[in-house]
């Protein structure tokens, strides 16, 4: 006799497996592809509804349209993975738009540190250097005598 707890665990595992298959697996970081992938979501679905949300963080990537149609495409080939008859068959190859999306989603960078030659020298630093030079010259003179 299977207890209610064991049955619940089995159902949760089945749900997790089906959700993993539906959404293309657990997202992971992969190495850069030697071939540039410029695949993006089509601007409209087959009925002409505009693109609302595009998510490129997972493979396959997901496109959501105003007609509540959700389509998933393989990041490497652009062919459809999951979707309805309203989904375009393939993703669009558009490198300019893909670069814009990557720039928009990129993390901000810290400003570059100034190079030493570009920062103006402070007067007190120059005065101290002159004093050190004079004391060094006096030390050489007294050492020679």
N, CA, C and O of each residue as an XYZ file, in Angstrom:
580
protein
N       0.837     -1.172      0.000
C       0.000      0.000      0.000
C       0.890      1.247      0.000
O       1.777      1.388      0.842
N       0.649      2.120     -0.926
C       1.453      3.334     -1.053
C       0.846      4.414     -0.168
O      -0.351      4.697     -0.226
N       1.695      5.000      0.639
C       1.206      6.058      1.522
C       0.963      7.336      0.715
O       1.466      7.484     -0.398
N       0.204      8.232      1.279
C      -0.117      9.498      0.612
C       1.142     10.323      0.379
O       1.255     11.016     -0.632
N       2.083     10.250      1.307
C       3.329     11.011      1.161
C       4.136     10.514     -0.031
O       4.627     11.315     -0.826
N       4.275      9.198     -0.161
C       5.029      8.641     -1.289
C       4.358      8.993     -2.609
O       5.037      9.304     -3.588
N       3.046      8.948     -2.642
C       2.312      9.301     -3.848
C       2.537     10.766     -4.205
O       2.701     11.107     -5.377
N       2.543     11.630     -3.193
C       2.803     13.050     -3.412
C       4.206     13.266     -3.960
O       4.388     14.060     -4.883
N       5.200     12.576     -3.408
C       6.581     12.701     -3.881
C       6.687     12.259     -5.336
O       7.346     12.923     -6.135
N       6.052     11.156     -5.687
C       6.089     10.657     -7.065
C       5.439     11.662     -8.008
O       5.956     11.903     -9.099
N       4.322     12.250     -7.608
C       3.652     13.245     -8.453
C       4.498     14.503     -8.622
O       4.551     15.071     -9.712
N       5.158     14.940     -7.557
C       6.030     16.118     -7.656
C       7.204     15.865     -8.587
O       7.578     16.743     -9.365
N       7.785     14.683     -8.517
C       8.897     14.348     -9.414
C       8.409     14.324    -10.856
O       9.091     14.836    -11.744
N       7.246     13.741    -11.102
C       6.690     13.706    -12.457
C       6.415     15.112    -12.965
O       6.669     15.413    -14.131
N       5.894     15.978    -12.094
C       5.632     17.358    -12.480
C       6.926     18.087    -12.805
O       6.987     18.835    -13.781
N       7.960     17.876    -12.001
C       9.253     18.511    -12.244
C       9.850     18.057    -13.564
O      10.374     18.875    -14.320
N       9.779     16.765    -13.851
C      10.320     16.241    -15.110
C       9.563     16.816    -16.294
O      10.184     17.210    -17.281
N       8.236     16.875    -16.224
C       7.463     17.408    -17.348
C       7.711     18.901    -17.520
O       7.779     19.380    -18.652
N       7.849     19.650    -16.423
C       8.140     21.081    -16.528
C       9.522     21.306    -17.107
O       9.722     22.234    -17.891
N      10.482     20.469    -16.733
C      11.837     20.585    -17.274
C      11.829     20.338    -18.776
O      12.510     21.044    -19.519
N      11.075     19.355    -19.229
C      10.993     19.076    -20.660
C      10.250     20.184    -21.388
O      10.624     20.544    -22.505
N       9.205     20.731    -20.777
C       8.414     21.774    -21.415
C       9.214     23.048    -21.613
O       9.135     23.673    -22.670
N       9.979     23.437    -20.613
C      10.705     24.695    -20.691
C      12.145     24.538    -21.150
O      12.938     25.467    -20.998
N      12.497     23.410    -21.699
C      13.810     23.251    -22.303
C      14.917     22.950    -21.329
O      16.080     23.201    -21.648
N      14.625     22.434    -20.176
C      15.673     22.057    -19.243
C      16.056     23.183    -18.316
O      15.538     24.297    -18.396
N      16.960     22.865    -17.450
C      17.451     23.827    -16.479
C      18.470     24.718    -17.179
O      19.369     24.203    -17.845
N      18.356     26.043    -17.050
C      19.298     26.917    -17.737
C      20.723     26.722    -17.225
O      20.939     26.476    -16.039
N      21.681     26.834    -18.124
C      23.081     26.688    -17.761
C      23.908     27.627    -18.619
O      23.479     28.059    -19.689
N      25.094     27.932    -18.132
C      26.006     28.776    -18.897
C      26.848     27.886    -19.787
O      27.408     26.890    -19.330
N      26.935     28.239    -21.034
C      27.728     27.444    -21.958
C      28.807     28.321    -22.576
O      28.734     29.550    -22.536
N      29.799     27.670    -23.143
C      30.884     28.402    -23.800
C      30.348     29.075    -25.053
O      29.303     28.694    -25.581
N      31.073     30.074    -25.519
C      30.653     30.758    -26.732
C      30.702     29.819    -27.914
O      31.582     28.966    -28.023
N      29.755     29.992    -28.779
C      29.697     29.189    -29.987
C      30.690     29.749    -30.998
O      30.833     30.968    -31.096
N      31.389     28.887    -31.762
C      32.299     29.407    -32.777
C      31.551     30.095    -33.913
O      32.131     30.896    -34.646
N      30.266     29.786    -34.062
C      29.432     30.414    -35.080
C      28.553     31.444    -34.384
O      27.905     31.142    -33.382
N      28.535     32.656    -34.919
C      27.729     33.703    -34.312
C      26.247     33.368    -34.451
O      25.780     33.035    -35.541
N      25.516     33.457    -33.352
C      24.077     33.235    -33.410
C      23.392     34.575    -33.267
O      23.534     35.255    -32.251
N      22.668     34.938    -34.265
C      21.976     36.224    -34.281
C      20.471     36.017    -34.327
O      19.744     36.857    -34.859
N      20.001     34.910    -33.777
C      18.586     34.583    -33.847
C      17.798     35.387    -32.825
O      18.179     35.471    -31.657
N      16.699     35.975    -33.273
C      15.820     36.752    -32.407
C      14.377     36.349    -32.682
O      14.085     35.665    -33.663
N      13.484     36.782    -31.806
C      12.057     36.505    -31.981
C      11.523     37.275    -33.186
O      11.911     38.422    -33.405
N      10.645     36.662    -33.965
C       9.978     37.410    -35.042
C       9.158     38.558    -34.446
O       8.617     38.428    -33.348
N       9.065     39.679    -35.163
C       8.356     40.854    -34.649
C       6.861     40.621    -34.454
O       6.243     41.237    -33.586
N       6.281     39.732    -35.260
C       4.853     39.429    -35.142
C       4.640     37.929    -35.254
O       5.469     37.216    -35.818
N       3.516     37.449    -34.710
C       3.167     36.047    -34.918
C       2.489     35.916    -36.283
O       2.404     36.900    -37.018
N       2.010     34.733    -36.635
C       1.441     34.527    -37.974
C       0.140     35.292    -38.183
O      -0.279     35.483    -39.324
N      -0.514     35.735    -37.100
C      -1.740     36.527    -37.224
C      -1.467     38.026    -37.202
O      -2.397     38.825    -37.315
N      -0.201     38.416    -37.057
C       0.155     39.830    -37.052
C       0.167     40.480    -35.682
O       0.330     41.697    -35.593
N       0.001     39.719    -34.615
C       0.070     40.291    -33.262
C       1.516     40.641    -32.937
O       2.411     39.840    -33.208
N       1.771     41.825    -32.358
C       3.153     42.248    -32.095
C       3.801     41.476    -30.948
O       3.132     40.925    -30.075
N       5.106     41.462    -30.988
C       5.916     40.825    -29.948
C       5.852     41.671    -28.679
O       6.057     42.884    -28.732
N       5.570     41.041    -27.542
C       5.521     41.760    -26.265
C       6.768     41.528    -25.434
O       7.399     42.482    -24.979
N       7.130     40.260    -25.231
C       8.251     39.912    -24.354
C       9.151     38.922    -25.072
O       8.677     37.974    -25.698
N      10.455     39.153    -24.975
C      11.429     38.206    -25.518
C      12.426     37.883    -24.417
O      12.961     38.788    -23.777
N      12.677     36.598    -24.192
C      13.577     36.157    -23.123
C      14.643     35.253    -23.718
O      14.349     34.146    -24.169
N      15.903     35.737    -23.718
C      17.009     35.001    -24.330
C      17.927     34.360    -23.295
O      19.011     33.895    -23.645
N      17.518     34.326    -22.032
C      18.388     33.803    -20.981
C      18.471     32.287    -20.982
O      19.402     31.724    -20.406
N      17.528     31.619    -21.609
C      17.532     30.161    -21.642
C      17.630     29.679    -23.076
O      17.399     30.436    -24.019
N      17.971     28.424    -23.226
C      17.955     27.805    -24.545
C      17.028     26.609    -24.444
O      17.379     25.647    -23.760
N      15.911     26.608    -25.058
C      15.409     27.507    -26.093
C      14.936     28.845    -25.513
O      14.530     28.929    -24.353
N      14.998     29.894    -26.356
C      14.531     31.200    -25.909
C      13.033     31.320    -26.177
O      12.476     30.611    -27.016
N      12.393     32.236    -25.442
C      10.933     32.322    -25.431
C      10.473     33.670    -25.974
O      11.043     34.712    -25.650
N       9.434     33.633    -26.803
C       8.827     34.834    -27.374
C       7.344     34.841    -26.996
O       6.647     33.845    -27.190
N       6.866     35.965    -26.457
C       5.456     36.090    -26.090
C       4.848     37.225    -26.899
O       5.403     38.322    -26.965
N       3.705     36.952    -27.512
C       3.045     37.913    -28.392
C       1.787     38.472    -27.741
O       1.290     37.917    -26.761
N       1.269     39.577    -28.289
C       0.097     40.257    -27.738
C      -1.139     39.366    -27.745
O      -2.044     39.558    -26.933
N      -1.185     38.412    -28.636
C      -2.334     37.504    -28.701
C      -2.204     36.370    -27.684
O      -2.884     35.350    -27.803
N      -1.340     36.541    -26.691
C      -1.033     35.568    -25.628
C      -0.444     34.273    -26.163
O      -0.509     33.240    -25.498
N       0.122     34.320    -27.343
C       0.804     33.161    -27.908
C       2.224     33.143    -27.364
O       2.911     34.165    -27.379
N       2.667     31.987    -26.885
C       4.029     31.810    -26.384
C       4.728     30.800    -27.278
O       4.228     29.694    -27.487
N       5.891     31.182    -27.808
C       6.650     30.323    -28.711
C       8.065     30.166    -28.171
O       8.637     31.117    -27.639
N       8.630     28.970    -28.304
C      10.013     28.709    -27.903
C      10.798     28.261    -29.122
O      10.315     27.462    -29.925
N      12.020     28.783    -29.256
C      12.879     28.462    -30.396
C      14.243     27.996    -29.906
O      14.739     28.476    -28.887
N      14.853     27.054    -30.639
C      16.219     26.630    -30.338
C      17.160     27.798    -30.598
O      17.042     28.479    -31.616
N      18.097     28.032    -29.678
C      19.048     29.122    -29.839
C      20.075     28.870    -30.919
O      20.650     29.821    -31.449
N      20.322     27.617    -31.261
C      21.347     27.306    -32.257
C      20.804     27.278    -33.678
O      21.479     27.732    -34.601
N      19.588     26.751    -33.872
C      19.057     26.608    -35.231
C      17.912     27.562    -35.531
O      17.649     27.858    -36.696
N      17.229     28.045    -34.511
C      16.096     28.934    -34.726
C      14.798     28.214    -35.026
O      13.778     28.861    -35.263
N      14.809     26.885    -35.022
C      13.575     26.149    -35.295
C      12.699     26.125    -34.045
O      13.192     26.220    -32.921
N      11.410     25.997    -34.262
C      10.454     26.056    -33.156
C      10.529     24.797    -32.305
O      10.678     23.691    -32.825
N      10.426     24.976    -30.994
C      10.439     23.861    -30.049
C       9.026     23.631    -29.525
O       8.476     22.536    -29.645
N       8.447     24.677    -28.942
C       7.104     24.596    -28.375
C       6.318     25.798    -28.868
O       6.837     26.913    -28.897
N       5.082     25.577    -29.252
C       4.243     26.683    -29.687
C       2.965     26.189    -30.324
O       2.736     24.986    -30.449
N       2.134     27.139    -30.726
C       0.870     26.808    -31.375
C       0.987     27.088    -32.865
O       2.056     27.440    -33.363
N      -0.121     26.927    -33.562
C      -0.133     27.198    -34.998
C       0.079     28.678    -35.293
O       0.381     29.036    -36.431
N      -0.073     29.547    -34.295
C       0.133     30.979    -34.490
C       1.609     31.366    -34.450
O       1.959     32.496    -34.792
N       2.476     30.448    -34.039
C       3.912     30.747    -33.952
C       4.558     30.664    -35.333
O       4.275     29.736    -36.091
N       5.418     31.619    -35.666
C       6.197     31.480    -36.898
C       7.077     30.232    -36.818
O       7.507     29.847    -35.731
N       7.344     29.607    -37.952
C       8.079     28.343    -37.997
C       9.506     28.510    -37.474
O      10.000     27.646    -36.750
N      10.168     29.602    -37.829
C      11.569     29.816    -37.449
C      11.763     31.187    -36.827
O      10.995     32.117    -37.073
N      12.803     31.293    -36.019
C      13.220     32.592    -35.493
C      13.900     33.369    -36.621
O      14.257     32.800    -37.653
N      14.072     34.663    -36.413
C      14.644     35.534    -37.438
C      16.134     35.722    -37.172
O      16.546     35.882    -36.023
N      16.938     35.702    -38.229
C      18.378     35.929    -38.109
C      18.637     37.418    -38.315
O      18.609     37.898    -39.448
N      18.890     38.155    -37.231
C      19.070     39.596    -37.295
C      20.163     39.996    -36.308
O      19.892     40.189    -35.122
N      21.400     40.119    -36.797
C      22.547     40.400    -35.918
C      22.484     41.797    -35.307
O      22.882     41.980    -34.157
N      21.994     42.783    -36.052
C      21.934     44.148    -35.522
C      21.003     44.197    -34.314
O      21.355     44.762    -33.279
N      19.831     43.613    -34.442
C      18.877     43.612    -33.331
C      19.394     42.793    -32.158
O      19.188     43.172    -31.005
N      20.055     41.689    -32.427
C      20.584     40.844    -31.348
C      21.663     41.586    -30.560
O      21.714     41.483    -29.334
N      22.538     42.344    -31.265
C      23.563     43.137    -30.565
C      22.911     44.201    -29.680
O      23.362     44.444    -28.560
N      21.841     44.839    -30.189
C      21.136     45.847    -29.390
C      20.556     45.220    -28.125
O      20.612     45.821    -27.052
N      20.003     44.026    -28.246
C      19.430     43.331    -27.090
C      20.525     42.984    -26.094
O      20.338     43.149    -24.889
N      21.661     42.507    -26.579
C      22.765     42.149    -25.674
C      23.317     43.371    -24.963
O      23.662     43.299    -23.783
N      23.407     44.503    -25.673
C      23.865     45.735    -25.024
C      22.876     46.183    -23.958
O      23.275     46.610    -22.875
N      21.582     46.087    -24.265
C      20.538     46.490    -23.324
C      20.576     45.628    -22.068
O      20.396     46.137    -20.961
N      20.805     44.343    -22.228
C      20.782     43.411    -21.101
C      22.127     43.256    -20.398
O      22.213     42.560    -19.386
N      23.172     43.889    -20.915
C      24.509     43.732    -20.332
C      24.587     44.408    -18.965
O      23.888     45.385    -18.696
N      25.438     43.874    -18.126
C      25.663     44.471    -16.812
C      26.496     45.732    -16.970
O      27.357     45.784    -17.849
N      26.268     46.752    -16.146
C      27.057     47.979    -16.265
C      28.508     47.741    -15.869
O      28.807     46.926    -14.996
N      29.390     48.460    -16.521
C      30.823     48.359    -16.214
C      31.245     49.547    -15.371
O      30.659     50.627    -15.452
N      32.265     49.332    -14.565
C      32.789     50.444    -13.779
C      33.644     51.319    -14.687
O      34.191     50.832    -15.677
N      33.766     52.606    -14.362
C      34.567     53.482    -15.211
C      36.037     53.082    -15.174
O      36.537     52.585    -14.165
N      36.708     53.305    -16.278
C      38.123     52.969    -16.384
C      38.950     53.917    -15.517
O      38.674     55.116    -15.463
N      39.949     53.384    -14.849
C      40.824     54.197    -14.006
C      41.669     55.117    -14.888
O      42.097     54.710    -15.968
N      41.916     56.352    -14.443
C      42.720     57.265    -15.261
C      44.175     56.809    -15.322
O      44.704     56.251    -14.360
N      44.806     57.051    -16.452
C      46.222     56.710    -16.581
C      47.038     57.737    -15.802
O      46.620     58.889    -15.684
N      48.191     57.344    -15.270
C      48.963     58.260    -14.422
C      49.371     59.558    -15.119
O      49.454     60.594    -14.459
N      49.624     59.539    -16.403
C      50.071     60.738    -17.102
C      48.985     61.774    -17.297
O      49.295     62.931    -17.579
N      47.740     61.407    -17.158
C      46.650     62.340    -17.422
C      46.185     63.096    -16.189
O      45.454     64.079    -16.311
N      46.591     62.659    -15.008
C      46.165     63.370    -13.801
C      47.135     64.510    -13.518
O      48.349     64.309    -13.562
N      46.623     65.702    -13.230
C      47.523     66.830    -12.961
C      48.277     66.625    -11.644
O      47.735     66.092    -10.677
N      49.529     67.058    -11.632
C      50.351     66.923    -10.435
C      49.989     68.028     -9.453
O      49.795     69.178     -9.848
N      49.900     67.682     -8.189
C      49.510     68.643     -7.162
C      50.743     69.442     -6.724
O      51.844     68.894     -6.662
N      50.563     70.748     -6.417
C      51.702     71.598     -6.033
C      52.448     71.094     -4.801
O      53.674     71.184     -4.737
N      51.710     70.560     -3.815
C      52.392     70.088     -2.606
C      53.266     68.872     -2.896
O      54.298     68.673     -2.255
N      52.851     68.070     -3.856
C      53.665     66.917     -4.242
C      54.944     67.402     -4.920
O      56.026     66.882     -4.648
N      54.824     68.397     -5.800
C      56.006     68.934     -6.488
C      56.976     69.575     -5.485
O      58.192     69.438     -5.622
N      56.439     70.269     -4.485
C      57.281     70.902     -3.471
C      58.041     69.839     -2.682
O      59.236     69.992     -2.428
N      57.359     68.770     -2.296
C      57.998     67.691     -1.533
C      59.086     67.021     -2.368
O      60.152     66.692     -1.847
N      58.826     66.816     -3.659
C      59.840     66.210     -4.538
C      61.086     67.096     -4.626
O      62.214     66.604     -4.606
N      60.864     68.401     -4.722
C      62.001     69.326     -4.795
C      62.823     69.269     -3.506
O      64.053     69.277     -3.555
N      62.151     69.212     -2.360
C      62.857     69.120     -1.078
C      63.661     67.827     -0.990
O      64.800     67.834     -0.523
N      63.078     66.726     -1.434
C      63.793     65.449     -1.416
C      65.008     65.487     -2.340
O      66.063     64.944     -2.015
N      64.847     66.133     -3.493
C      65.976     66.250     -4.422
C      67.111     67.064     -3.823
O      68.279     66.709     -3.980
N      66.777     68.166     -3.130
C      67.801     68.995     -2.493
C      68.515     68.226     -1.388
O      69.740     68.285     -1.277
N      67.742     67.497     -0.561
C      68.370     66.747      0.528
C      69.243     65.620     -0.029
O      70.272     65.288      0.559
N      68.849     65.042     -1.136
C      69.649     63.986     -1.759
C      70.956     64.571     -2.303
O      72.017     63.962     -2.173
N      70.869     65.757     -2.913
C      72.072     66.412     -3.437
C      73.022     66.785     -2.295
O      74.235     66.622     -2.427
N      72.484     67.285     -1.170
C      73.315     67.613     -0.015
C      73.992     66.367      0.535
O      75.156     66.418      0.932
N      73.275     65.249      0.563
C      73.843     63.999      1.067
C      74.991     63.538      0.184
O      75.984     63.021      0.697
N      74.887     63.709     -1.133
C      75.967     63.327     -2.048
C      77.190     64.211     -1.827
O      78.322     63.727     -1.829
N      76.956     65.515     -1.636
C      78.070     66.447     -1.434
C      78.803     66.116     -0.138
O      80.033     66.085     -0.112
N      78.058     65.871      0.933
C      78.698     65.563      2.214
C      79.389     64.203      2.166
O      80.378     64.004      2.870
N      78.907     63.274      1.367
C      79.541     61.959      1.243
C      80.847     62.074      0.472
O      81.780     61.316      0.736
N      80.936     62.997     -0.467
C      82.149     63.177     -1.260
C      83.234     63.899     -0.458
O      84.418     63.727     -0.750
N      82.868     64.692      0.531
C      83.858     65.443      1.315
C      84.476     64.632      2.374
O      85.326     65.127      3.114
